[in-house]
């Protein structure tokens, strides 16, 4: 045999052995394509509980004290209001105005009766009171107050009132057209 043949055989064996002894052939691993995952639907966030009409009205319950001042005649006096709220949608407002009210007397306390509703105005009034006559007062949910008292002191006088009401303070302006009088009433919640 010729030597070339032997070299060729050895070269072929070396190649085969080298091919078999080398690192194992690796299979190409396919990286799996990520599956899209469903995004969890946002959970309904619980809305904060809205206070009931009773909860709102209850903030005004209690004793309020302050004073009134007649700007026209420069007279003044004390004022005390007591509010009692019931869960059935009704309330009472007892008003005790001190001093020479309407330039005449220190009247006895008077109780007004009213109703309230959720997101609606509260209203209260009285009929045939010897001092304040027929009274109607409305307070909006935003705290704006308007009202009128007709038949003051058993006569034909009218008192008109406007103002603001918060759980801490009441600021009112009033006018008595028959006397061309104006004034204010301020109360703080105790």
C-alpha angles and dihedrals in degrees: 000000000000123000093237090062091053092049090050091049092048091047090051092047091047089052093049093045092045090049091050096044098046124095113304115266109260123221114227107248113219113227106228115242107244113251113231110252122218112250111231112251111249110265117240106260108224108247113231111262112261113231115253121245087255091054090052095045091046089065088071096050119114139043124330122190133188143104145271129225127197104213094193099053097023094234126143142183146165126281131199126178127185119196123197117187126196127197091236091076097264133109142175128224116197112195123195112185114187130202132038098329113197086002091287122071148001096245125212118256115279128205121220120198123215151166134223135194137190111276090355137098123278114227133191139167149141136230130226098358107169092229106027100030116199110353130190123178128177126194117193122216086255091060099254112145127202130166151138138220115206127192097030116195089002091299138095099276122128128207117197121198135190132170150110132287127199129165088261106038145019120205117184135176120200139186132195104199096192089063095030084235129151132182150148139248122199126186133180122205110242 
